[in-house]
Amino acid sequence: MFAIQLNLRRSLAVLLLVVLSLTSVGSTFAKPFPDVIPLPNGFQPEGIATGTGTTFYVGSIPTGAVYRGDLRTGEVEELVPAQSGRFAIGLKYDDRSGLLFVAGGPTGFAYIYDGDTGANVADFQLTPLPSFINDVVITRDAAYFTNSFQPLIYRVPLESNGDLPDVPTVDEIPLGGDYQFTPGAFNANGIAATPDGKTLIIVNSTEGALYKVDLTTGVATRIDLGTGAVPNGDGILLQGKTLYVVQNVLNQIAVVQLSADLSSGSITETITDADFRVPTTVAKFGNALYAVNARFGTVPTPDTEYEVVRVSR
């Protein structure tokens, strides 16, 4: 009888240890992702992109620096150091090649870095000045860049594995059709692509309008939003037929449900958050969106705070 009781006690003790162990492991995995991720003071960010796992990248407008961070821990580190004469606006990561594509803003350049080491892989001028290369999207066979100061999109062909060719080339795609261009204003800004890579969607910040662009012709067809509009539209993100449009100084993200043929859409929701301080671009991870606060309108100083904000989608 004593032996039976002793074995029972040992079994219960082992079971308790297992339960405590599983509880500990469960609590570790259940640790919530931070809602706000601080960036270095004075960083002046604009673009954000997610990489492999919980990695994300953020670029600095005036210095060209790129920081890499972890969405789970909130830790950030310098990947690409600040470089005189370089700017970092919109950016995208290609998980096939591990390359990070960066729009160079007023330089007219595209910069491509190794997303793991930060090494400079290539840099080349997409167009003569004046220009503002604002954002980039990657499809299976090319990277496409917007120019806010010219009615043009630039295509940089890629190899099937996402690598750049030995000698990169740049194709200009003039925007025609319905596209409205206002000289001296910020026009085409954020850019997205359909999964098949045959159609682009761009937002015109000044108009508050969305366009779908046929890549074979450059014809841009205005997406009918009915009585709706997306003024101050900045970065955009396409998920299925849902388009998220960051409206920077309005401190909100418009949720647009698009029709099957992308000819029309309706604004079904606007996402706001108390931590938004002029968000510019957005990336996704799981069921969350991550927007980076550029704080346009705030005079930047070395002590000005910037951050990435997590919201549900």
ZIPE-V497546 format. One record per backbone hydrogen bond with DSSP energy under -1.0 kcal/mol. CO is the residue of the C=O (numbers start at 1). NH is the residue of the N-H. Records with the same first field share a line. If there is no record, write none. Layout:
CO=NH, NH
This chain:
1=5
2=6
3=7
4=8
5=9
6=10
7=11
8=12
9=13
10=14
11=15
12=16
13=17
14=18
15=19
16=20
17=21
18=22
19=23
20=24
21=25
22=26
23=27
24=28
25=29
26=30
35=310
37=308
40=43
44=61
47=59
49=57
52=55
54=71
55=51
56=69
57=49
58=67
59=46
60=64
63=83
65=60
66=79, 80
67=58
68=77
69=56
70=74
75=70
77=68
80=66
83=86
90=103
92=101
94=98
98=115
99=94
100=113
101=92
102=111
103=89
104=107
105=108, 133
108=126, 127
109=104
110=124
111=102
112=121, 122
113=100
114=118
119=114
122=112
124=110
132=148
133=105
134=90
135=146
137=144
141=158
142=139
143=156
144=137
145=154
146=134
148=187
150=152
151=175
153=173
154=145
155=171
156=143
159=162
163=159
171=155
173=153
176=179, 220
182=185
186=206
187=205
190=203
192=201
194=197
198=215
199=194
200=213
201=192
202=211
203=189
204=208, 209
205=232
208=230
209=204
210=223
211=202
212=221
213=200
214=218
218=176
219=214
220=178
221=212
224=265
225=228
230=233
232=248
234=190
235=246
237=244
239=242
241=258
242=239
243=256
244=237
245=254
246=234
247=252
248=251
252=247
253=271
254=245
255=268, 269
256=243
257=266
259=262
263=224
264=259
266=257
269=255
271=253
273=276
277=295
278=294
280=235
281=292
283=290
285=288
287=313
288=285
289=311
290=283
291=309
292=280
295=298
301=304
304=42
306=39
307=293
308=37
309=291
311=289
